[in-house]
């Protein structure tokens, strides 16, 4: 028996806090073997993103073929898909290699407000990639964009989950950290599988060091699914993992620090 393999597709974060770097840390911490396909290279640090360079489509396709034709993947997670070509590359290879355990984290905007999707990419993601998603993991702003509605309550989160589910994703996990009132009531996530709602909550952690939270959450979820866990159990364990990662966050620079999945080892 070889290792459980998780393929992470997304942008490289030179600060090491989010993107592919966060993905691979989370996958490793969950006991899986991480593979990567880089869709964009960023120049960024704890104070923000200074530059983004898209990887050409032919290089994205070549990376996907290299990994999937030889090693394969038990589950696949997508993060930053900057260009239309990046999205279409993933769609093509998902079909070609019949990848069923696809977790889509629809990364649209960085914490500092920098757009992480070019014009047109979002529409292609919605129309062509979402129908392949086994789990979709938007945060509140991303869910608002996908559902085309404001989300200010748990009831609204549930309504948005239904609307997004109709776009084709089999399971929708809306992360509630941006929900108004979360600082008082705690962070609440909603999972909708088309029939039932499930809620996952954890106490609010008052810190500015949350860089990489979404990437870590989605990657931990993908690792659980790769190991054969149910979506519910994988989501629950991912919530536990990311909460601990926030509690053990590090601040290596002058700005916003990053979550840390490896605990008190630094």
C-alpha positions as CSV (number, residue, x, y, z in Angstrom):
1,X,0.0,0.0,0.0
2,X,1.4,3.3,-1.0
3,X,0.7,6.7,0.6
4,X,-2.7,8.4,0.3
5,X,-2.1,11.1,-2.4
6,X,-3.6,14.5,-2.5
7,X,-3.1,16.8,-5.5
8,X,-3.2,20.5,-4.7
9,X,-3.7,22.9,-7.6
10,X,-3.2,26.6,-7.0
11,X,-0.9,29.6,-6.6
12,X,2.5,29.8,-4.9
13,X,2.8,32.1,-1.9
14,X,6.3,33.3,-1.4
15,X,5.6,34.1,2.2
16,X,4.8,30.4,2.9
17,X,1.5,31.2,4.6
18,X,-1.2,30.4,2.1
19,X,-1.6,28.9,-1.4
20,X,0.3,25.8,-2.4
21,X,2.6,26.1,0.6
22,X,-0.3,26.0,3.1
23,X,-1.9,23.2,1.1
24,X,1.1,20.9,1.3
25,X,1.7,21.6,5.0
26,X,-2.0,20.8,5.8
27,X,-1.9,17.6,3.7
28,X,1.3,16.5,5.3
29,X,-0.1,17.3,8.8
30,X,-3.1,15.1,8.0
31,X,-0.9,12.1,7.1
32,X,-1.1,12.3,3.3
33,X,1.4,12.7,0.5
34,X,1.0,16.1,-1.2
35,X,1.5,16.7,-4.9
36,X,1.3,20.2,-6.5
37,X,0.4,22.0,-9.7
38,X,1.3,25.7,-9.8
39,X,-1.2,28.0,-11.6
40,X,0.4,31.3,-10.6
41,X,3.5,32.7,-8.9
42,X,3.0,35.5,-6.4
43,X,5.4,37.9,-4.8
44,X,3.8,38.5,-1.4
45,X,4.7,38.8,2.3
46,X,2.9,39.4,5.5
47,X,1.9,42.9,4.4
48,X,0.2,41.9,1.2
49,X,0.6,40.8,-2.5
50,X,3.0,42.8,-4.6
51,X,2.9,41.0,-7.9
52,X,1.1,38.0,-9.5
53,X,2.4,36.2,-12.6
54,X,0.1,33.6,-14.3
55,X,1.7,30.3,-15.3
56,X,1.1,29.6,-19.0
57,X,-1.7,27.1,-19.8
58,X,0.6,24.7,-21.5
59,X,2.7,24.5,-18.3
60,X,-0.3,23.9,-16.2
61,X,-1.5,21.1,-18.5
62,X,2.0,19.6,-18.5
63,X,2.2,19.6,-14.7
64,X,-1.2,17.9,-14.5
65,X,-0.3,15.2,-17.0
66,X,3.1,14.6,-15.3
67,X,1.5,14.0,-12.0
68,X,-1.7,12.2,-13.0
69,X,-0.3,9.9,-15.7
70,X,2.3,8.5,-13.3
71,X,1.4,9.0,-9.6
72,X,-2.3,9.7,-9.7
73,X,-4.3,11.2,-6.9
74,X,-6.8,10.0,-4.3
75,X,-8.4,13.4,-4.1
76,X,-7.7,16.8,-5.8
77,X,-8.1,20.3,-4.3
78,X,-8.1,23.5,-6.4
79,X,-7.3,26.9,-5.0
80,X,-6.3,30.0,-6.9
81,X,-7.2,29.6,-10.6
82,X,-6.2,33.0,-11.9
83,X,-6.9,32.7,-15.6
84,X,-9.6,31.2,-17.9
85,X,-6.8,28.9,-19.1
86,X,-6.1,27.7,-15.6
87,X,-9.7,26.8,-15.0
88,X,-10.1,25.1,-18.4
89,X,-6.9,23.1,-17.9
90,X,-8.3,21.7,-14.7
91,X,-11.7,20.9,-16.3
92,X,-10.0,19.1,-19.2
93,X,-7.9,16.9,-17.0
94,X,-10.7,16.2,-14.5
95,X,-12.6,14.8,-17.4
96,X,-9.6,13.0,-19.0
97,X,-8.5,11.3,-15.8
98,X,-12.0,10.9,-14.4
99,X,-11.3,12.6,-11.1
100,X,-14.3,12.3,-8.8
101,X,-13.0,13.5,-5.5
102,X,-12.6,17.1,-6.5
103,X,-12.7,19.8,-3.8
104,X,-13.0,23.3,-5.2
105,X,-12.0,26.2,-3.0
106,X,-13.2,29.2,-5.1
107,X,-10.5,31.6,-4.2
108,X,-11.5,35.0,-5.5
109,X,-10.0,37.8,-3.4
110,X,-7.0,37.9,-1.1
111,X,-7.4,39.2,2.5
112,X,-5.8,42.5,1.5
113,X,-8.4,42.9,-1.3
114,X,-6.2,41.8,-4.2
115,X,-8.2,40.0,-6.9
116,X,-7.1,36.4,-7.4
117,X,-9.2,35.8,-10.5
118,X,-9.0,37.6,-13.9
119,X,-12.1,38.7,-15.8
120,X,-13.9,35.7,-17.2
121,X,-12.3,33.2,-14.9
122,X,-15.1,33.3,-12.4
123,X,-17.8,32.6,-15.1
124,X,-15.8,29.7,-16.5
125,X,-15.3,28.3,-13.0
126,X,-19.1,28.5,-12.3
127,X,-20.2,27.0,-15.6
128,X,-17.5,24.4,-16.2
129,X,-15.7,23.4,-13.0
130,X,-18.4,23.6,-10.3
131,X,-20.5,20.8,-11.8
132,X,-17.5,18.5,-11.2
133,X,-17.0,19.5,-7.6
134,X,-17.6,16.9,-4.9
135,X,-17.3,19.6,-2.3
136,X,-17.2,23.4,-2.8
137,X,-15.8,25.5,0.1
138,X,-16.6,29.2,-0.3
139,X,-16.2,31.7,2.5
140,X,-19.0,34.3,3.0
141,X,-17.8,36.8,0.4
142,X,-17.3,34.1,-2.2
143,X,-20.7,32.5,-1.3
144,X,-22.3,36.0,-1.8
145,X,-20.8,36.2,-5.2
146,X,-21.8,32.7,-6.2
147,X,-25.3,32.9,-4.9
148,X,-25.7,36.6,-5.9
149,X,-27.2,37.6,-2.5
150,X,-26.1,39.2,0.8
151,X,-25.3,36.8,3.7
152,X,-25.9,38.3,7.1
153,X,-27.3,35.4,9.1
154,X,-27.2,31.6,9.5
155,X,-30.5,31.4,7.6
156,X,-29.0,33.3,4.7
157,X,-26.0,31.0,4.7
158,X,-28.4,28.0,4.4
159,X,-30.3,29.8,1.6
160,X,-27.1,30.5,-0.3
161,X,-25.9,26.9,0.1
162,X,-29.1,25.7,-1.7
163,X,-28.6,28.2,-4.5
164,X,-24.9,27.3,-4.9
165,X,-25.8,23.6,-4.8
166,X,-28.0,24.1,-7.8
167,X,-24.9,25.2,-9.8
168,X,-23.8,21.6,-9.7
169,X,-21.5,21.0,-6.7
170,X,-22.5,17.8,-4.8
171,X,-21.8,19.3,-1.4
172,X,-21.5,22.9,-0.4
173,X,-19.5,23.9,2.7
174,X,-19.9,27.6,3.5
175,X,-17.2,28.9,5.9
176,X,-18.8,31.4,8.3
177,X,-15.8,33.3,9.7
178,X,-16.9,36.5,8.0
179,X,-20.5,36.3,9.3
180,X,-21.5,39.4,11.4
181,X,-21.6,38.5,15.1
182,X,-19.1,35.7,14.8
183,X,-16.8,37.3,17.3
184,X,-19.5,36.9,19.9
185,X,-21.1,33.6,18.9
186,X,-18.1,31.8,17.5
187,X,-17.2,30.6,13.9
188,X,-20.0,28.6,12.3
189,X,-19.8,26.6,9.1
190,X,-22.7,25.2,7.2
191,X,-22.5,21.9,5.1
192,X,-25.3,21.2,2.7
193,X,-25.4,17.9,0.8
194,X,-28.6,18.5,-1.2
195,X,-30.8,17.0,1.4
196,X,-29.6,18.0,4.9
197,X,-27.7,20.8,6.6
198,X,-24.9,20.2,9.1
199,X,-23.4,22.8,11.3
200,X,-19.8,23.0,12.6
201,X,-18.9,25.6,15.2
202,X,-15.8,26.5,17.2
203,X,-15.0,29.4,19.6
204,X,-13.8,32.6,18.0
205,X,-10.1,33.2,18.3
206,X,-9.2,36.8,18.5
207,X,-6.1,37.2,16.3
208,X,-5.0,39.0,13.2
209,X,-2.8,36.0,12.2
210,X,-5.2,34.1,10.0
211,X,-3.3,34.1,6.7
212,X,-3.9,30.7,5.0
213,X,-7.0,29.7,6.9
214,X,-9.1,28.9,3.9
215,X,-6.4,27.0,2.1
216,X,-5.6,25.0,5.2
217,X,-9.3,24.2,5.8
218,X,-9.9,23.0,2.3
219,X,-6.7,21.0,2.1
220,X,-7.4,19.3,5.4
221,X,-10.9,18.5,4.2
222,X,-9.4,17.0,1.0
223,X,-7.0,14.9,2.9
224,X,-9.9,13.4,4.9
225,X,-11.8,12.6,1.8
226,X,-8.8,11.1,0.2
227,X,-8.5,8.8,3.1
228,X,-12.1,7.6,2.6
229,X,-13.9,9.6,5.3
230,X,-17.4,10.9,4.8
231,X,-17.8,14.5,3.9
232,X,-19.3,15.2,7.3
233,X,-16.4,13.6,9.2
234,X,-13.8,15.1,6.9
235,X,-15.3,18.6,7.4
236,X,-15.5,18.1,11.2
237,X,-11.9,17.0,11.4
238,X,-10.9,19.9,9.1
239,X,-12.6,22.4,11.4
240,X,-10.7,21.0,14.3
241,X,-7.4,21.1,12.4
242,X,-7.9,24.7,11.3
243,X,-9.0,25.9,14.7
244,X,-5.8,24.5,16.2
245,X,-3.8,26.0,13.4
246,X,-5.2,29.4,14.2
247,X,-4.5,29.0,17.9
248,X,-0.9,28.1,17.1
249,X,-0.4,30.8,14.4
250,X,2.9,32.4,13.7
251,X,3.9,35.9,12.8
252,X,7.2,35.8,10.9
253,X,7.0,39.3,9.5
254,X,5.8,42.8,10.1
255,X,2.1,42.3,9.0
256,X,-0.4,39.5,9.3
257,X,0.8,36.1,10.4
258,X,-0.1,32.7,9.2
259,X,-1.9,29.7,10.7
260,X,0.3,26.8,11.7
261,X,-0.9,23.2,11.3
262,X,2.2,21.7,13.0
263,X,1.4,23.0,16.5
264,X,3.9,24.2,19.0
265,X,7.0,22.9,17.2
266,X,8.6,26.3,16.4
